[in-house]
Amino acid sequence: MTADGGVEGALTLARRRLEASVAALEARLSQRAPADSLFSDDERERLEVELEGSRARERDLAAAASQASEALTRAIVDIRAALGTG
């Protein structure tokens, strides 16, 4: 065998080992339970309720931030007007 043949042989062996590993991994993944079965119906419902609550709080905070920004803008305009700089 030449040096090139040794390299090719090593690459072929490595490719075969990789293919065998990928096949084993795919077999294991196909045996895994779907993600939905990781949680019970009660847990899933609780998480959905918590998520919706978090989304509602996010909307409320965004609205409050917008109102605060508008109020600050008005205050800045009023202060500049009072100082005669705006």
PDB file of N, CA, C and O in Angstrom:
ATOM      1  N   MET A   1       0.824  -1.177   0.000  1.00  0.00           N
ATOM      2  CA  MET A   1       0.000   0.000   0.000  1.00  0.00           C
ATOM      3  C   MET A   1       0.875   1.250   0.000  1.00  0.00           C
ATOM      4  O   MET A   1       1.898   1.304   0.683  1.00  0.00           O
ATOM      5  N   THR A   2       0.461   2.253  -0.773  1.00  0.00           N
ATOM      6  CA  THR A   2       1.207   3.502  -0.798  1.00  0.00           C
ATOM      7  C   THR A   2       0.704   4.382   0.338  1.00  0.00           C
ATOM      8  O   THR A   2      -0.262   4.055   1.028  1.00  0.00           O
ATOM      9  N   ALA A   3       1.377   5.491   0.507  1.00  0.00           N
ATOM     10  CA  ALA A   3       0.951   6.435   1.541  1.00  0.00           C
ATOM     11  C   ALA A   3      -0.444   6.950   1.217  1.00  0.00           C
ATOM     12  O   ALA A   3      -1.273   7.129   2.109  1.00  0.00           O
ATOM     13  N   ASP A   4      -0.699   7.190  -0.088  1.00  0.00           N
ATOM     14  CA  ASP A   4      -2.029   7.654  -0.477  1.00  0.00           C
ATOM     15  C   ASP A   4      -3.088   6.601  -0.188  1.00  0.00           C
ATOM     16  O   ASP A   4      -4.189   6.921   0.260  1.00  0.00           O
ATOM     17  N   GLY A   5      -2.743   5.329  -0.451  1.00  0.00           N
ATOM     18  CA  GLY A   5      -3.686   4.250  -0.173  1.00  0.00           C
ATOM     19  C   GLY A   5      -3.997   4.160   1.309  1.00  0.00           C
ATOM     20  O   GLY A   5      -5.126   3.858   1.695  1.00  0.00           O
ATOM     21  N   GLY A   6      -2.988   4.425   2.148  1.00  0.00           N
ATOM     22  CA  GLY A   6      -3.200   4.416   3.590  1.00  0.00           C
ATOM     23  C   GLY A   6      -4.135   5.518   4.028  1.00  0.00           C
ATOM     24  O   GLY A   6      -4.996   5.320   4.886  1.00  0.00           O
ATOM     25  N   VAL A   7      -3.958   6.687   3.427  1.00  0.00           N
ATOM     26  CA  VAL A   7      -4.826   7.817   3.743  1.00  0.00           C
ATOM     27  C   VAL A   7      -6.243   7.523   3.272  1.00  0.00           C
ATOM     28  O   VAL A   7      -7.206   7.767   3.999  1.00  0.00           O
ATOM     29  N   GLU A   8      -6.371   6.999   2.054  1.00  0.00           N
ATOM     30  CA  GLU A   8      -7.700   6.673   1.529  1.00  0.00           C
ATOM     31  C   GLU A   8      -8.368   5.607   2.384  1.00  0.00           C
ATOM     32  O   GLU A   8      -9.565   5.676   2.662  1.00  0.00           O
ATOM     33  N   GLY A   9      -7.574   4.614   2.799  1.00  0.00           N
ATOM     34  CA  GLY A   9      -8.123   3.560   3.651  1.00  0.00           C
ATOM     35  C   GLY A   9      -8.598   4.117   4.985  1.00  0.00           C
ATOM     36  O   GLY A   9      -9.656   3.736   5.488  1.00  0.00           O
ATOM     37  N   ALA A  10      -7.810   5.017   5.550  1.00  0.00           N
ATOM     38  CA  ALA A  10      -8.180   5.631   6.825  1.00  0.00           C
ATOM     39  C   ALA A  10      -9.437   6.485   6.666  1.00  0.00           C
ATOM     40  O   ALA A  10     -10.305   6.488   7.539  1.00  0.00           O
ATOM     41  N   LEU A  11      -9.530   7.213   5.542  1.00  0.00           N
ATOM     42  CA  LEU A  11     -10.714   8.032   5.286  1.00  0.00           C
ATOM     43  C   LEU A  11     -11.940   7.161   5.088  1.00  0.00           C
ATOM     44  O   LEU A  11     -13.023   7.490   5.573  1.00  0.00           O
ATOM     45  N   THR A  12     -11.780   6.052   4.380  1.00  0.00           N
ATOM     46  CA  THR A  12     -12.898   5.136   4.164  1.00  0.00           C
ATOM     47  C   THR A  12     -13.371   4.562   5.489  1.00  0.00           C
ATOM     48  O   THR A  12     -14.573   4.494   5.751  1.00  0.00           O
ATOM     49  N   LEU A  13     -12.430   4.150   6.320  1.00  0.00           N
ATOM     50  CA  LEU A  13     -12.768   3.613   7.627  1.00  0.00           C
ATOM     51  C   LEU A  13     -13.470   4.666   8.479  1.00  0.00           C
ATOM     52  O   LEU A  13     -14.464   4.370   9.143  1.00  0.00           O
ATOM     53  N   ALA A  14     -12.953   5.896   8.461  1.00  0.00           N
ATOM     54  CA  ALA A  14     -13.564   6.979   9.234  1.00  0.00           C
ATOM     55  C   ALA A  14     -14.972   7.272   8.728  1.00  0.00           C
ATOM     56  O   ALA A  14     -15.881   7.505   9.524  1.00  0.00           O
ATOM     57  N   ARG A  15     -15.160   7.260   7.397  1.00  0.00           N
ATOM     58  CA  ARG A  15     -16.487   7.500   6.821  1.00  0.00           C
ATOM     59  C   ARG A  15     -17.462   6.420   7.257  1.00  0.00           C
ATOM     60  O   ARG A  15     -18.604   6.717   7.608  1.00  0.00           O
ATOM     61  N   ARG A  16     -17.022   5.175   7.237  1.00  0.00           N
ATOM     62  CA  ARG A  16     -17.888   4.062   7.642  1.00  0.00           C
ATOM     63  C   ARG A  16     -18.276   4.170   9.119  1.00  0.00           C
ATOM     64  O   ARG A  16     -19.421   3.926   9.500  1.00  0.00           O
ATOM     65  N   ARG A  17     -17.286   4.544   9.937  1.00  0.00           N
ATOM     66  CA  ARG A  17     -17.580   4.704  11.364  1.00  0.00           C
ATOM     67  C   ARG A  17     -18.564   5.846  11.588  1.00  0.00           C
ATOM     68  O   ARG A  17     -19.470   5.743  12.416  1.00  0.00           O
ATOM     69  N   LEU A  18     -18.380   6.930  10.846  1.00  0.00           N
ATOM     70  CA  LEU A  18     -19.296   8.066  10.962  1.00  0.00           C
ATOM     71  C   LEU A  18     -20.702   7.674  10.526  1.00  0.00           C
ATOM     72  O   LEU A  18     -21.678   8.013  11.195  1.00  0.00           O
ATOM     73  N   GLU A  19     -20.807   6.968   9.416  1.00  0.00           N
ATOM     74  CA  GLU A  19     -22.117   6.522   8.935  1.00  0.00           C
ATOM     75  C   GLU A  19     -22.793   5.601   9.942  1.00  0.00           C
ATOM     76  O   GLU A  19     -24.002   5.689  10.156  1.00  0.00           O
ATOM     77  N   ALA A  20     -22.015   4.719  10.557  1.00  0.00           N
ATOM     78  CA  ALA A  20     -22.576   3.815  11.569  1.00  0.00           C
ATOM     79  C   ALA A  20     -23.047   4.601  12.787  1.00  0.00           C
ATOM     80  O   ALA A  20     -24.091   4.294  13.363  1.00  0.00           O
ATOM     81  N   SER A  21     -22.282   5.607  13.175  1.00  0.00           N
ATOM     82  CA  SER A  21     -22.671   6.437  14.318  1.00  0.00           C
ATOM     83  C   SER A  21     -23.936   7.227  14.028  1.00  0.00           C
ATOM     84  O   SER A  21     -24.826   7.326  14.873  1.00  0.00           O
ATOM     85  N   VAL A  22     -24.008   7.787  12.830  1.00  0.00           N
ATOM     86  CA  VAL A  22     -25.205   8.544  12.437  1.00  0.00           C
ATOM     87  C   VAL A  22     -26.418   7.623  12.404  1.00  0.00           C
ATOM     88  O   VAL A  22     -27.493   8.003  12.867  1.00  0.00           O
ATOM     89  N   ALA A  23     -26.262   6.422  11.865  1.00  0.00           N
ATOM     90  CA  ALA A  23     -27.369   5.470  11.820  1.00  0.00           C
ATOM     91  C   ALA A  23     -27.820   5.104  13.229  1.00  0.00           C
ATOM     92  O   ALA A  23     -29.020   5.015  13.489  1.00  0.00           O
ATOM     93  N   ALA A  24     -26.874   4.891  14.141  1.00  0.00           N
ATOM     94  CA  ALA A  24     -27.226   4.573  15.523  1.00  0.00           C
ATOM     95  C   ALA A  24     -27.955   5.735  16.189  1.00  0.00           C
ATOM     96  O   ALA A  24     -28.921   5.530  16.924  1.00  0.00           O
ATOM     97  N   LEU A  25     -27.494   6.945  15.932  1.00  0.00           N
ATOM     98  CA  LEU A  25     -28.142   8.131  16.487  1.00  0.00           C
ATOM     99  C   LEU A  25     -29.557   8.278  15.948  1.00  0.00           C
ATOM    100  O   LEU A  25     -30.489   8.551  16.704  1.00  0.00           O
ATOM    101  N   GLU A  26     -29.717   8.098  14.643  1.00  0.00           N
ATOM    102  CA  GLU A  26     -31.055   8.186  14.053  1.00  0.00           C
ATOM    103  C   GLU A  26     -31.983   7.135  14.634  1.00  0.00           C
ATOM    104  O   GLU A  26     -33.163   7.408  14.855  1.00  0.00           O
ATOM    105  N   ALA A  27     -31.471   5.941  14.883  1.00  0.00           N
ATOM    106  CA  ALA A  27     -32.292   4.888  15.475  1.00  0.00           C
ATOM    107  C   ALA A  27     -32.731   5.276  16.882  1.00  0.00           C
ATOM    108  O   ALA A  27     -33.883   5.064  17.260  1.00  0.00           O
ATOM    109  N   ARG A  28     -31.813   5.842  17.649  1.00  0.00           N
ATOM    110  CA  ARG A  28     -32.162   6.268  19.006  1.00  0.00           C
ATOM    111  C   ARG A  28     -33.184   7.392  18.981  1.00  0.00           C
ATOM    112  O   ARG A  28     -34.133   7.390  19.765  1.00  0.00           O
ATOM    113  N   LEU A  29     -32.993   8.347  18.087  1.00  0.00           N
ATOM    114  CA  LEU A  29     -33.928   9.471  18.006  1.00  0.00           C
ATOM    115  C   LEU A  29     -35.317   9.013  17.598  1.00  0.00           C
ATOM    116  O   LEU A  29     -36.314   9.567  18.063  1.00  0.00           O
ATOM    117  N   SER A  30     -35.394   8.020  16.744  1.00  0.00           N
ATOM    118  CA  SER A  30     -36.704   7.537  16.310  1.00  0.00           C
ATOM    119  C   SER A  30     -37.430   6.805  17.438  1.00  0.00           C
ATOM    120  O   SER A  30     -38.652   6.665  17.395  1.00  0.00           O
ATOM    121  N   GLN A  31     -36.698   6.340  18.439  1.00  0.00           N
ATOM    122  CA  GLN A  31     -37.300   5.647  19.567  1.00  0.00           C
ATOM    123  C   GLN A  31     -37.722   6.599  20.672  1.00  0.00           C
ATOM    124  O   GLN A  31     -38.479   6.216  21.563  1.00  0.00           O
ATOM    125  N   ARG A  32     -37.248   7.823  20.625  1.00  0.00           N
ATOM    126  CA  ARG A  32     -37.592   8.803  21.658  1.00  0.00           C
ATOM    127  C   ARG A  32     -39.051   9.164  21.574  1.00  0.00           C
ATOM    128  O   ARG A  32     -39.661   9.140  20.505  1.00  0.00           O
ATOM    129  N   ALA A  33     -39.600   9.499  22.725  1.00  0.00           N
ATOM    130  CA  ALA A  33     -40.991   9.945  22.781  1.00  0.00           C
ATOM    131  C   ALA A  33     -41.080  11.345  22.198  1.00  0.00           C
ATOM    132  O   ALA A  33     -40.143  12.132  22.333  1.00  0.00           O
ATOM    133  N   PRO A  34     -42.179  11.661  21.563  1.00  0.00           N
ATOM    134  CA  PRO A  34     -42.344  13.025  21.053  1.00  0.00           C
ATOM    135  C   PRO A  34     -42.333  14.037  22.194  1.00  0.00           C
ATOM    136  O   PRO A  34     -42.627  13.697  23.340  1.00  0.00           O
ATOM    137  N   ALA A  35     -41.997  15.260  21.875  1.00  0.00           N
ATOM    138  CA  ALA A  35     -41.890  16.307  22.893  1.00  0.00           C
ATOM    139  C   ALA A  35     -43.199  16.497  23.648  1.00  0.00           C
ATOM    140  O   ALA A  35     -43.186  16.813  24.837  1.00  0.00           O
ATOM    141  N   ASP A  36     -44.324  16.310  22.973  1.00  0.00           N
ATOM    142  CA  ASP A  36     -45.611  16.510  23.631  1.00  0.00           C
ATOM    143  C   ASP A  36     -45.807  15.582  24.818  1.00  0.00           C
ATOM    144  O   ASP A  36     -46.504  15.939  25.768  1.00  0.00           O
ATOM    145  N   SER A  37     -45.216  14.418  24.786  1.00  0.00           N
ATOM    146  CA  SER A  37     -45.417  13.469  25.872  1.00  0.00           C
ATOM    147  C   SER A  37     -44.490  13.736  27.052  1.00  0.00           C
ATOM    148  O   SER A  37     -44.557  13.035  28.062  1.00  0.00           O
ATOM    149  N   LEU A  38     -43.624  14.746  26.935  1.00  0.00           N
ATOM    150  CA  LEU A  38     -42.727  15.078  28.037  1.00  0.00           C
ATOM    151  C   LEU A  38     -43.491  15.701  29.198  1.00  0.00           C
ATOM    152  O   LEU A  38     -43.052  15.624  30.346  1.00  0.00           O
ATOM    153  N   PHE A  39     -44.624  16.314  28.905  1.00  0.00           N
ATOM    154  CA  PHE A  39     -45.411  16.982  29.925  1.00  0.00           C
ATOM    155  C   PHE A  39     -46.803  16.362  29.988  1.00  0.00           C
ATOM    156  O   PHE A  39     -47.370  15.957  28.974  1.00  0.00           O
ATOM    157  N   SER A  40     -47.328  16.302  31.190  1.00  0.00           N
ATOM    158  CA  SER A  40     -48.701  15.817  31.332  1.00  0.00           C
ATOM    159  C   SER A  40     -49.646  16.900  30.837  1.00  0.00           C
ATOM    160  O   SER A  40     -49.243  18.045  30.635  1.00  0.00           O
ATOM    161  N   ASP A  41     -50.895  16.531  30.646  1.00  0.00           N
ATOM    162  CA  ASP A  41     -51.891  17.515  30.198  1.00  0.00           C
ATOM    163  C   ASP A  41     -52.014  18.661  31.196  1.00  0.00           C
ATOM    164  O   ASP A  41     -52.145  19.820  30.801  1.00  0.00           O
ATOM    165  N   ASP A  42     -51.971  18.336  32.498  1.00  0.00           N
ATOM    166  CA  ASP A  42     -52.068  19.383  33.524  1.00  0.00           C
ATOM    167  C   ASP A  42     -50.878  20.329  33.465  1.00  0.00           C
ATOM    168  O   ASP A  42     -51.036  21.545  33.573  1.00  0.00           O
ATOM    169  N   GLU A  43     -49.676  19.759  33.291  1.00  0.00           N
ATOM    170  CA  GLU A  43     -48.476  20.592  33.200  1.00  0.00           C
ATOM    171  C   GLU A  43     -48.514  21.480  31.964  1.00  0.00           C
ATOM    172  O   GLU A  43     -48.169  22.659  32.026  1.00  0.00           O
ATOM    173  N   ARG A  44     -48.932  20.910  30.851  1.00  0.00           N
ATOM    174  CA  ARG A  44     -49.016  21.671  29.608  1.00  0.00           C
ATOM    175  C   ARG A  44     -50.023  22.812  29.753  1.00  0.00           C
ATOM    176  O   ARG A  44     -49.771  23.929  29.301  1.00  0.00           O
ATOM    177  N   GLU A  45     -51.164  22.526  30.386  1.00  0.00           N
ATOM    178  CA  GLU A  45     -52.183  23.561  30.584  1.00  0.00           C
ATOM    179  C   GLU A  45     -51.651  24.662  31.502  1.00  0.00           C
ATOM    180  O   GLU A  45     -51.861  25.846  31.240  1.00  0.00           O
ATOM    181  N   ARG A  46     -50.964  24.271  32.576  1.00  0.00           N
ATOM    182  CA  ARG A  46     -50.393  25.248  33.497  1.00  0.00           C
ATOM    183  C   ARG A  46     -49.375  26.127  32.781  1.00  0.00           C
ATOM    184  O   ARG A  46     -49.362  27.344  32.966  1.00  0.00           O
ATOM    185  N   LEU A  47     -48.527  25.515  31.965  1.00  0.00           N
ATOM    186  CA  LEU A  47     -47.523  26.285  31.224  1.00  0.00           C
ATOM    187  C   LEU A  47     -48.169  27.232  30.225  1.00  0.00           C
ATOM    188  O   LEU A  47     -47.695  28.353  30.039  1.00  0.00           O
ATOM    189  N   GLU A  48     -49.241  26.796  29.582  1.00  0.00           N
ATOM    190  CA  GLU A  48     -49.950  27.665  28.634  1.00  0.00           C
ATOM    191  C   GLU A  48     -50.551  28.863  29.350  1.00  0.00           C
ATOM    192  O   GLU A  48     -50.505  29.983  28.841  1.00  0.00           O
ATOM    193  N   VAL A  49     -51.120  28.629  30.536  1.00  0.00           N
ATOM    194  CA  VAL A  49     -51.701  29.715  31.321  1.00  0.00           C
ATOM    195  C   VAL A  49     -50.606  30.693  31.744  1.00  0.00           C
ATOM    196  O   VAL A  49     -50.783  31.908  31.653  1.00  0.00           O
ATOM    197  N   GLU A  50     -49.478  30.161  32.204  1.00  0.00           N
ATOM    198  CA  GLU A  50     -48.360  31.024  32.601  1.00  0.00           C
ATOM    199  C   GLU A  50     -47.836  31.829  31.414  1.00  0.00           C
ATOM    200  O   GLU A  50     -47.515  33.010  31.553  1.00  0.00           O
ATOM    201  N   LEU A  51     -47.749  31.195  30.258  1.00  0.00           N
ATOM    202  CA  LEU A  51     -47.269  31.887  29.067  1.00  0.00           C
ATOM    203  C   LEU A  51     -48.215  33.010  28.678  1.00  0.00           C
ATOM    204  O   LEU A  51     -47.773  34.117  28.369  1.00  0.00           O
ATOM    205  N   GLU A  52     -49.505  32.735  28.690  1.00  0.00           N
ATOM    206  CA  GLU A  52     -50.473  33.775  28.337  1.00  0.00           C
ATOM    207  C   GLU A  52     -50.416  34.925  29.346  1.00  0.00           C
ATOM    208  O   GLU A  52     -50.526  36.091  28.969  1.00  0.00           O
ATOM    209  N   GLY A  53     -50.244  34.595  30.623  1.00  0.00           N
ATOM    210  CA  GLY A  53     -50.101  35.639  31.647  1.00  0.00           C
ATOM    211  C   GLY A  53     -48.868  36.484  31.400  1.00  0.00           C
ATOM    212  O   GLY A  53     -48.906  37.705  31.549  1.00  0.00           O
ATOM    213  N   SER A  54     -47.782  35.845  31.026  1.00  0.00           N
ATOM    214  CA  SER A  54     -46.544  36.574  30.727  1.00  0.00           C
ATOM    215  C   SER A  54     -46.723  37.478  29.518  1.00  0.00           C
ATOM    216  O   SER A  54     -46.238  38.609  29.496  1.00  0.00           O
ATOM    217  N   ARG A  55     -47.419  36.970  28.517  1.00  0.00           N
ATOM    218  CA  ARG A  55     -47.672  37.798  27.326  1.00  0.00           C
ATOM    219  C   ARG A  55     -48.547  38.997  27.668  1.00  0.00           C
ATOM    220  O   ARG A  55     -48.327  40.094  27.156  1.00  0.00           O
ATOM    221  N   ALA A  56     -49.532  38.794  28.526  1.00  0.00           N
ATOM    222  CA  ALA A  56     -50.395  39.902  28.936  1.00  0.00           C
ATOM    223  C   ALA A  56     -49.586  40.945  29.707  1.00  0.00           C
ATOM    224  O   ALA A  56     -49.747  42.145  29.482  1.00  0.00           O
ATOM    225  N   ARG A  57     -48.717  40.492  30.615  1.00  0.00           N
ATOM    226  CA  ARG A  57     -47.868  41.436  31.360  1.00  0.00           C
ATOM    227  C   ARG A  57     -46.937  42.188  30.410  1.00  0.00           C
ATOM    228  O   ARG A  57     -46.693  43.382  30.587  1.00  0.00           O
ATOM    229  N   GLU A  58     -46.422  41.486  29.404  1.00  0.00           N
ATOM    230  CA  GLU A  58     -45.556  42.132  28.425  1.00  0.00           C
ATOM    231  C   GLU A  58     -46.309  43.241  27.689  1.00  0.00           C
ATOM    232  O   GLU A  58     -45.781  44.336  27.495  1.00  0.00           O
ATOM    233  N   ARG A  59     -47.548  42.946  27.281  1.00  0.00           N
ATOM    234  CA  ARG A  59     -48.353  43.971  26.592  1.00  0.00           C
ATOM    235  C   ARG A  59     -48.621  45.160  27.509  1.00  0.00           C
ATOM    236  O   ARG A  59     -48.546  46.312  27.082  1.00  0.00           O
ATOM    237  N   ASP A  60     -48.938  44.869  28.790  1.00  0.00           N
ATOM    238  CA  ASP A  60     -49.191  45.945  29.745  1.00  0.00           C
ATOM    239  C   ASP A  60     -47.946  46.804  29.951  1.00  0.00           C
ATOM    240  O   ASP A  60     -48.034  48.031  29.995  1.00  0.00           O
ATOM    241  N   LEU A  61     -46.795  46.164  30.076  1.00  0.00           N
ATOM    242  CA  LEU A  61     -45.553  46.907  30.262  1.00  0.00           C
ATOM    243  C   LEU A  61     -45.205  47.739  29.037  1.00  0.00           C
ATOM    244  O   LEU A  61     -44.716  48.861  29.168  1.00  0.00           O
ATOM    245  N   ALA A  62     -45.448  47.207  27.862  1.00  0.00           N
ATOM    246  CA  ALA A  62     -45.178  47.963  26.634  1.00  0.00           C
ATOM    247  C   ALA A  62     -46.079  49.186  26.565  1.00  0.00           C
ATOM    248  O   ALA A  62     -45.641  50.267  26.173  1.00  0.00           O
ATOM    249  N   ALA A  63     -47.336  49.011  26.945  1.00  0.00           N
ATOM    250  CA  ALA A  63     -48.272  50.143  26.946  1.00  0.00           C
ATOM    251  C   ALA A  63     -47.836  51.188  27.976  1.00  0.00           C
ATOM    252  O   ALA A  63     -47.857  52.385  27.688  1.00  0.00           O
ATOM    253  N   ALA A  64     -47.445  50.749  29.161  1.00  0.00           N
ATOM    254  CA  ALA A  64     -46.995  51.676  30.204  1.00  0.00           C
ATOM    255  C   ALA A  64     -45.729  52.411  29.754  1.00  0.00           C
ATOM    256  O   ALA A  64     -45.587  53.608  30.004  1.00  0.00           O
ATOM    257  N   ALA A  65     -44.824  51.710  29.100  1.00  0.00           N
ATOM    258  CA  ALA A  65     -43.596  52.344  28.609  1.00  0.00           C
ATOM    259  C   ALA A  65     -43.921  53.401  27.560  1.00  0.00           C
ATOM    260  O   ALA A  65     -43.316  54.473  27.543  1.00  0.00           O
ATOM    261  N   SER A  66     -44.864  53.100  26.696  1.00  0.00           N
ATOM    262  CA  SER A  66     -45.265  54.064  25.672  1.00  0.00           C
ATOM    263  C   SER A  66     -45.889  55.299  26.310  1.00  0.00           C
ATOM    264  O   SER A  66     -45.593  56.426  25.913  1.00  0.00           O
ATOM    265  N   GLN A  67     -46.749  55.084  27.296  1.00  0.00           N
ATOM    266  CA  GLN A  67     -47.380  56.213  27.989  1.00  0.00           C
ATOM    267  C   GLN A  67     -46.337  57.053  28.716  1.00  0.00           C
ATOM    268  O   GLN A  67     -46.398  58.282  28.693  1.00  0.00           O
ATOM    269  N   ALA A  68     -45.381  56.389  29.360  1.00  0.00           N
ATOM    270  CA  ALA A  68     -44.335  57.115  30.074  1.00  0.00           C
ATOM    271  C   ALA A  68     -43.487  57.923  29.094  1.00  0.00           C
ATOM    272  O   ALA A  68     -43.111  59.058  29.386  1.00  0.00           O
ATOM    273  N   SER A  69     -43.189  57.348  27.950  1.00  0.00           N
ATOM    274  CA  SER A  69     -42.400  58.062  26.945  1.00  0.00           C
ATOM    275  C   SER A  69     -43.137  59.300  26.457  1.00  0.00           C
ATOM    276  O   SER A  69     -42.546  60.371  26.322  1.00  0.00           O
ATOM    277  N   GLU A  70     -44.431  59.148  26.193  1.00  0.00           N
ATOM    278  CA  GLU A  70     -45.230  60.297  25.749  1.00  0.00           C
ATOM    279  C   GLU A  70     -45.283  61.374  26.832  1.00  0.00           C
ATOM    280  O   GLU A  70     -45.180  62.564  26.533  1.00  0.00           O
ATOM    281  N   ALA A  71     -45.444  60.953  28.096  1.00  0.00           N
ATOM    282  CA  ALA A  71     -45.495  61.917  29.194  1.00  0.00           C
ATOM    283  C   ALA A  71     -44.158  62.644  29.337  1.00  0.00           C
ATOM    284  O   ALA A  71     -44.134  63.854  29.564  1.00  0.00           O
ATOM    285  N   LEU A  72     -43.057  61.926  29.208  1.00  0.00           N
ATOM    286  CA  LEU A  72     -41.743  62.569  29.291  1.00  0.00           C
ATOM    287  C   LEU A  72     -41.530  63.548  28.144  1.00  0.00           C
ATOM    288  O   LEU A  72     -40.968  64.626  28.338  1.00  0.00           O
ATOM    289  N   THR A  73     -41.972  63.178  26.966  1.00  0.00           N
ATOM    290  CA  THR A  73     -41.839  64.074  25.819  1.00  0.00           C
ATOM    291  C   THR A  73     -42.613  65.363  26.064  1.00  0.00           C
ATOM    292  O   THR A  73     -42.112  66.458  25.809  1.00  0.00           O
ATOM    293  N   ARG A  74     -43.845  65.221  26.565  1.00  0.00           N
ATOM    294  CA  ARG A  74     -44.643  66.414  26.876  1.00  0.00           C
ATOM    295  C   ARG A  74     -43.974  67.247  27.955  1.00  0.00           C
ATOM    296  O   ARG A  74     -43.953  68.474  27.855  1.00  0.00           O
ATOM    297  N   ALA A  75     -43.429  66.614  28.980  1.00  0.00           N
ATOM    298  CA  ALA A  75     -42.763  67.339  30.063  1.00  0.00           C
ATOM    299  C   ALA A  75     -41.544  68.086  29.545  1.00  0.00           C
ATOM    300  O   ALA A  75     -41.302  69.224  29.946  1.00  0.00           O
ATOM    301  N   ILE A  76     -40.785  67.473  28.672  1.00  0.00           N
ATOM    302  CA  ILE A  76     -39.607  68.128  28.100  1.00  0.00           C
ATOM    303  C   ILE A  76     -40.031  69.358  27.300  1.00  0.00           C
ATOM    304  O   ILE A  76     -39.414  70.418  27.406  1.00  0.00           O
ATOM    305  N   VAL A  77     -41.076  69.213  26.510  1.00  0.00           N
ATOM    306  CA  VAL A  77     -41.587  70.347  25.720  1.00  0.00           C
ATOM    307  C   VAL A  77     -42.033  71.464  26.652  1.00  0.00           C
ATOM    308  O   VAL A  77     -41.721  72.630  26.412  1.00  0.00           O
ATOM    309  N   ASP A  78     -42.764  71.121  27.719  1.00  0.00           N
ATOM    310  CA  ASP A  78     -43.235  72.134  28.680  1.00  0.00           C
ATOM    311  C   ASP A  78     -42.076  72.828  29.369  1.00  0.00           C
ATOM    312  O   ASP A  78     -42.094  74.049  29.524  1.00  0.00           O
ATOM    313  N   ILE A  79     -41.068  72.075  29.785  1.00  0.00           N
ATOM    314  CA  ILE A  79     -39.911  72.658  30.476  1.00  0.00           C
ATOM    315  C   ILE A  79     -39.147  73.576  29.528  1.00  0.00           C
ATOM    316  O   ILE A  79     -38.748  74.676  29.909  1.00  0.00           O
ATOM    317  N   ARG A  80     -38.946  73.121  28.294  1.00  0.00           N
ATOM    318  CA  ARG A  80     -38.238  73.983  27.326  1.00  0.00           C
ATOM    319  C   ARG A  80     -39.021  75.247  27.054  1.00  0.00           C
ATOM    320  O   ARG A  80     -38.432  76.318  26.903  1.00  0.00           O
ATOM    321  N   ALA A  81     -40.348  75.144  26.987  1.00  0.00           N
ATOM    322  CA  ALA A  81     -41.176  76.320  26.749  1.00  0.00           C
ATOM    323  C   ALA A  81     -41.069  77.288  27.938  1.00  0.00           C
ATOM    324  O   ALA A  81     -40.978  78.503  27.764  1.00  0.00           O
ATOM    325  N   ALA A  82     -41.083  76.722  29.135  1.00  0.00           N
ATOM    326  CA  ALA A  82     -40.976  77.558  30.331  1.00  0.00           C
ATOM    327  C   ALA A  82     -39.623  78.252  30.428  1.00  0.00           C
ATOM    328  O   ALA A  82     -39.525  79.377  30.918  1.00  0.00           O
ATOM    329  N   LEU A  83     -38.595  77.581  29.962  1.00  0.00           N
ATOM    330  CA  LEU A  83     -37.257  78.158  29.986  1.00  0.00           C
ATOM    331  C   LEU A  83     -36.989  79.053  28.785  1.00  0.00           C
ATOM    332  O   LEU A  83     -35.995  79.777  28.742  1.00  0.00           O
ATOM    333  N   GLY A  84     -37.894  78.991  27.810  1.00  0.00           N
ATOM    334  CA  GLY A  84     -37.719  79.786  26.615  1.00  0.00           C
ATOM    335  C   GLY A  84     -36.648  79.233  25.690  1.00  0.00           C
ATOM    336  O   GLY A  84     -36.068  79.979  24.901  1.00  0.00           O
ATOM    337  N   THR A  85     -36.374  77.920  25.775  1.00  0.00           N
ATOM    338  CA  THR A  85     -35.337  77.325  24.928  1.00  0.00           C
ATOM    339  C   THR A  85     -35.913  76.424  23.862  1.00  0.00           C
ATOM    340  O   THR A  85     -35.164  75.756  23.149  1.00  0.00           O
ATOM    341  N   GLY A  86     -37.167  76.390  23.742  1.00  0.00           N
ATOM    342  CA  GLY A  86     -37.683  75.437  22.779  1.00  0.00           C
ATOM    343  C   GLY A  86     -38.860  75.942  22.102  1.00  0.00           C
ATOM    344  O   GLY A  86     -39.424  75.255  21.250  1.00  0.00           O
TER     345      GLY A  86
END
